[in-house]
Amino acid sequence: MAEWCPPCKEMDKKTFSNTNIIKKSNEFIPVRIDVDKQQNIAEEYNGNARKYGGIG
């Protein structure tokens, strides 16, 4: 995620507020990474966090 990222904001509004997504996410350990503040993590995954909207 990034403050300037329109798709990230759209996912916050539509995806992460969806009750089915919220229920399913209980099966995982959700992690939210600000790629601007935590660039080392994005770089560790070859930038895939930014490219694909997630890692894992």
MIDOSE-1310 file (N, C-alpha, C; in nm, 2 decimals, decimal comma, always signed):
residues 56
maew	+0,08/-0,12/+0,00/+0,00/+0,00/+0,00/+0,09/+0,12/+0,00; +0,03/+0,23/-0,05/+0,10/+0,36/-0,04/-0,01/+0,46/-0,04; +0,02/+0,57/+0,03/-0,08/+0,68/+0,04/-0,12/+0,74/-0,10; -0,03/+0,73/-0,20/-0,05/+0,79/-0,33/-0,12/+0,69/-0,43
cppc	-0,14/+0,57/-0,38/-0,18/+0,46/-0,47/-0,33/+0,45/-0,49; -0,39/+0,49/-0,60/-0,53/+0,48/-0,62/-0,59/+0,34/-0,61; -0,52/+0,23/-0,67/-0,57/+0,10/-0,65/-0,58/+0,05/-0,50; -0,48/+0,10/-0,42/-0,48/+0,07/-0,28/-0,60/+0,13/-0,21
kemd	-0,63/+0,25/-0,24/-0,75/+0,31/-0,18/-0,88/+0,25/-0,22; -0,88/+0,21/-0,35/-1,00/+0,14/-0,40/-1,02/+0,00/-0,33; -0,91/-0,07/-0,31/-0,91/-0,20/-0,24/-0,96/-0,18/-0,09; -0,92/-0,07/-0,03/-0,96/-0,04/+0,11/-1,11/-0,02/+0,11
kktf	-1,17/+0,05/+0,01/-1,31/+0,08/+0,01/-1,39/-0,05/-0,03; -1,35/-0,12/-0,13/-1,44/-0,22/-0,19/-1,40/-0,36/-0,14; -1,27/-0,39/-0,13/-1,23/-0,53/-0,10/-1,22/-0,56/+0,04; -1,14/-0,47/+0,11/-1,12/-0,50/+0,26/-1,23/-0,46/+0,35
sntn	-1,34/-0,41/+0,29/-1,46/-0,39/+0,37/-1,57/-0,50/+0,34; -1,54/-0,59/+0,25/-1,63/-0,69/+0,21/-1,63/-0,80/+0,32; -1,75/-0,83/+0,37/-1,76/-0,93/+0,48/-1,70/-1,07/+0,44; -1,72/-1,11/+0,32/-1,66/-1,24/+0,28/-1,51/-1,24/+0,28
iikk	-1,45/-1,13/+0,24/-1,31/-1,11/+0,24/-1,26/-1,11/+0,39; -1,33/-1,04/+0,47/-1,29/-1,03/+0,61/-1,30/-1,16/+0,68; -1,40/-1,24/+0,65/-1,41/-1,38/+0,71/-1,30/-1,46/+0,66; -1,27/-1,46/+0,53/-1,16/-1,54/+0,47/-1,02/-1,50/+0,53
snef	-1,01/-1,37/+0,55/-0,88/-1,32/+0,60/-0,84/-1,37/+0,74; -0,94/-1,42/+0,81/-0,92/-1,48/+0,94/-0,84/-1,61/+0,93; -0,83/-1,67/+0,81/-0,75/-1,79/+0,79/-0,60/-1,75/+0,77; -0,57/-1,63/+0,76/-0,43/-1,58/+0,73/-0,39/-1,48/+0,83
ipvr	-0,26/-1,45/+0,83/-0,21/-1,34/+0,91/-0,19/-1,22/+0,81; -0,29/-1,13/+0,82/-0,28/-1,01/+0,72/-0,17/-0,92/+0,76; -0,10/-0,87/+0,66/+0,01/-0,78/+0,68/+0,00/-0,66/+0,58; +0,01/-0,55/+0,63/+0,00/-0,43/+0,55/+0,13/-0,36/+0,55
idvd	+0,19/-0,34/+0,43/+0,32/-0,28/+0,42/+0,31/-0,15/+0,34; +0,36/-0,04/+0,40/+0,37/+0,08/+0,33/+0,50/+0,08/+0,25; +0,49/+0,06/+0,12/+0,61/+0,04/+0,04/+0,70/+0,16/+0,03; +0,65/+0,28/+0,06/+0,73/+0,40/+0,06/+0,82/+0,40/+0,19
kqqn	+0,76/+0,36/+0,30/+0,82/+0,36/+0,43/+0,91/+0,24/+0,46; +0,87/+0,13/+0,40/+0,94/+0,00/+0,42/+0,99/-0,06/+0,29; +1,07/+0,02/+0,22/+1,12/-0,02/+0,09/+1,20/-0,14/+0,09; +1,27/-0,17/+0,20/+1,36/-0,29/+0,22/+1,28/-0,41/+0,20
iaee	+1,15/-0,42/+0,25/+1,07/-0,53/+0,23/+1,03/-0,55/+0,09; +0,99/-0,44/+0,02/+0,95/-0,45/-0,12/+1,07/-0,50/-0,20; +1,19/-0,45/-0,17/+1,31/-0,49/-0,24/+1,34/-0,63/-0,22; +1,32/-0,68/-0,10/+1,35/-0,82/-0,06/+1,27/-0,91/-0,15
yngn	+1,15/-0,87/-0,19/+1,06/-0,95/-0,27/+1,07/-0,90/-0,42; +1,18/-0,85/-0,46/+1,20/-0,80/-0,59/+1,10/-0,70/-0,65; +1,04/-0,62/-0,56/+0,94/-0,52/-0,60/+0,80/-0,58/-0,63; +0,79/-0,71/-0,60/+0,66/-0,77/-0,63/+0,54/-0,72/-0,54
arky	+0,58/-0,67/-0,43/+0,47/-0,61/-0,34/+0,40/-0,50/-0,41; +0,48/-0,41/-0,48/+0,42/-0,30/-0,55/+0,36/-0,35/-0,68; +0,42/-0,44/-0,75/+0,37/-0,48/-0,88/+0,24/-0,55/-0,87; +0,23/-0,64/-0,77/+0,11/-0,73/-0,76/+0,01/-0,69/-0,65
ggig	+0,04/-0,59/-0,57/-0,05/-0,55/-0,47/-0,04/-0,64/-0,35; +0,06/-0,72/-0,34/+0,07/-0,81/-0,22/+0,19/-0,90/-0,24; +0,22/-0,97/-0,13/+0,33/-1,07/-0,14/+0,28/-1,19/-0,07; +0,34/-1,30/-0,10/+0,31/-1,42/-0,03/+0,26/-1,53/-0,11
